[in-house]
Amino acid sequence: MRALKLNVRTGDTVIVISGKDEGKRGKILKAFPAEGKVLVEGINLVTKHSRPTRKVPQGGINKQEAPLPACKVMLICPRCHRPTRVGYAILEGGPKARVCKHCGETADK
């Protein structure tokens, strides 16, 4: 299977556009282009049961983030702070950068 082209990267602030966490904002912790998924901080929390071990004698029930499809998140522009589609522009000097469709500001650092 070929890796999908994701419009978001690790460290981007995104908003969830559909699903149980619709409207919530978070930062991307990790991207999985091969699966087309992203891991967003504080979004799509699932319950994970852990057995007591020697390291963690308590065990218990933990909440942790699960990956969600990248098509369900939208980039937040760092300048205008609005959810935006991602465009691409070639800057002077050659590199290609992601740009906001609303204000034209680059989303890359």
N, C-alpha and C positions, 0 to 999 in steps of 0.2 A: 504494500500500500504506500502511495506517495504522500509526503508531508503536505498539509494544506497551508496556504498563504494566510497568515493571521495579520489583521490590521492593528492589533494591540501587542504590546511587549511587556516584559517584566518591569515593574516600577510605574506603569501607567495608572492613572486614576480612571476608573470606569463606573458606569451606572448600569444596573441590570434592567433590561427592557421588557422581559417577560418571565413568567414563572412565579413561584411562591415568594421570592425576594424582590419582586418588581419595585423599582424606584430607589433601592438601596445603592449607596456608593461605597466603593472600596478600592484598595490598591492591589494590583496583580502581584502575587507572590511568585508564581511560576507559570510558564506557558508550556503546553504540550502540543507542538505543531503536528506531530504524527497522528495524534488522535483528534485534533481540532478542538482542544479543551484548554481552559485556563483555571487556575486556582486563585480565588479572590479572597482577600482578608475579611473575615467576618460574614461571608456570604455562603449559602448552601451548607449550613451546619448539619452534620449527621451525628448520631449517637454511636459511639464505639465502646463496646464492653471489653475490659481487659482483666485477665486472670491475675490473681496474686502470684508474684514471683519473688525471688530472693532480692532482686533490685527494688521492686515495688511491692512490699508485702501487703499494702492496703488493697490493691486492685481497684475495681470500681467502674463507674460509667463516665466516659469522657465525651465532650463535644469537640468535633474537629471539622475543618473545612473539607469539602469534597470538590473535585473538579466539575465545572459546568461547561456546556458548549460555548465556544467563543462567539457564535452567532447571537447569543443571548445577552451580550454585553456591548456597550457603546462607549467610545472614548470620550472623556471630558477634556475639552480644550483648556490648556494651561493659562491662556490669556483671557478668553471671554467666559470661561467657566460654564459652558453650555455643552450638552451632549451633541456630538457632531459625527458626521461621516468622515472618513479619512480619504484625502486626496494625496497625490504624489507630485512633487515638483523637483526639477533638477536645479540645484543651486550653483552659483559661480564657483568654479574650482572642481566641479564634477560630481560630488556626492548627491545621491537621491535622498530626499527627505519627505516625511509625512507632513501634510499641511491640513489645517482646519478648513472646512468648506464654508464656514460662516465668515470668519475674520481674515483668513489667509495666513495666519501665524503658523510657524513650524512647530510640530509637536515633539520633535526630537531635541535632545539636549545638545 
